[in-house]
């Protein structure tokens, strides 16, 4: 990274990351990681959030790194006053780079950044956005011309943005998500092969937003086919919580399923035995990488972005997200074969260390920033 950074001016680069909120999710985790791991001798960093929502633990993490979080109090889906406040702030602070995230960050950030004359606007596309309607896609296309570079977190996302969001091939590139390995110490499984924690109470866990995309009902329905000593634990917040609670009651799983709200991922993952990700679609799931960093056996839905990490059965197992009974079969096959579970956990842990570390991701982002700034 030093050779790349030496190309930059001796003056500190002012960069701001804009995102709708700092609520729990992979995109928000990436923004916090980027902001807190850029070289402080070279960058002055700001976090801009359109709405007021922020997880206190993440705000504290940013505060410890002396990074300001600036709120713009968005009240409506299309809030022109928020655009005005954002443009005014950008005019006042004279950024070098504005880095946008998620639809709100992209739409508001590109408009305000263009109006304020920010020299470089770059975005990260975190998902394939199957839930976005025609209007949002059109608005992304309309403002795409102001994004000098768009970074896709996977090849599946790259294909999506080029096909649906008007991003030209020369604008786009792939940088895989990375995780801070130092936060995810290898689990008991990798260190002494003592697995599961307690055979009388086996914990199958999922980590992610409680939204349609994550397909948590599949995991709940799979629980019906599993032995009664298997407990399902899901960590996250979102709009689907009430519906999931109703489904838990309808399936008679009140004693076997726990919705535990947002958790520090390193702590949550160390408390489970098998990690499951049943999503309908993903960009490149950070939670899956974190499970690999901890050293868990993983079972994931068979979708393109998951296949970019779990490329063969030496790393994990796949299942059809339409079939909860298949998920249950895969869970039982892992429980019945601890040697298989250990092999997958060890191999995935090594893969994450080699290809999906936060240090490697930061270096790639810094290369993009250096290339932009050297064009001036």
Steps between C-alpha positions, in 0.01 A plus 500: 500500500792738571605507135146587396461765768830664409341608174257724686562859592654576839178688580241286676222369278151595621256215441140450611295183498127557456243233592131520603552374859748318720256222586617139501597361161791400282515833316510694824768268638712559189466879534609491865793272415613718211473818705692365797777326306611764248849633585439797734815671379357520149122533539251716688178300514135592555190279520182659364167334585176619344277385786566502873517122559835370623606203712668638815782243484593615150480867596734425789739319265506805274538739793803306624654551156418876516266474201207741492150371423291773335119460484281662235157417650327365190123502565347380171588257223571797272615775733627799301591680821733214585664540158541871573655435845734241356607727213562785744718276719700378200554857377626598844736206555673473159535124470737323267290180480135422576437126532132400480327186633153348455217664306459808721872563516531457123202715405541786749879483493536510123262796465647701787856408407440614142338827612785566744767420245665219699797399280449123532184303569532125540245242615488147634213276386433251779213293364321387185194691623225270378262678738553838333220613272516662159509856642809441711680331214412793273627751756824304537540503120424873489775584749752234390682752277628680813662189646858491376544145627256237625642220712305173502550267796474189280492390138125441536454863606724622218280324247191651663617865496615478140171343395248702702659820632669648197855451626752477216768228512771766522330645809479173692726258681472229767643527851392216726385577853750431775487437873724618783659167587633626833140535626413139417722266694481138375230311685532212744430275199821593323715506811400173667232341279253501791178516301217563550512709818236288669353199315188531714436852365633559149477861379435568130538872445430764239622860497345779292216745456148371557389575145345303212836471323646290782229231476493418873165314468693226318719445806197500730319245287813286487494486881180294484702214347785521754544325836373687806852557632570730203436866587468770233647839592467799263675832570372811325240773481258593225147532370433124489534444874127493575431263210778268616361499854160403362651221293691370803171473690318342205770231473504438876867596529481745790743290708740427216546833321658816639493842329777683682501843328824662388818347642872564472569244229824361649327426830189353338688273262710354781179391673369280216595165347386528137450816295211514251433767237173429312482824296311534174776728373819666628776734388792337680383409852724641771336275760611193305859628492482569873377144563800377302735723701367349823529150358144370477357240264262686269192410298383758246236549235610406150521846343778654285655730760520225763667280239774764462603413858381140543627372168503130593391263776840514668398847620131459584169362382226650281125452492206619292347799688155383386531172693534516880499121522823497297653749742400272789666205325823696456500606867452138608778380267744744663392400850545134410855550370726715722797424272314656207407800714862550609633465145260766370569734791878475463494551123263796512705661778815473286318643197376803693850563636654481154242674279248693711701685763418859583863602438479376142167676445634830639804478273276457195282797595809714557620407151171633358528824699863549392414444134221761520713758675794451265276598207481854630 
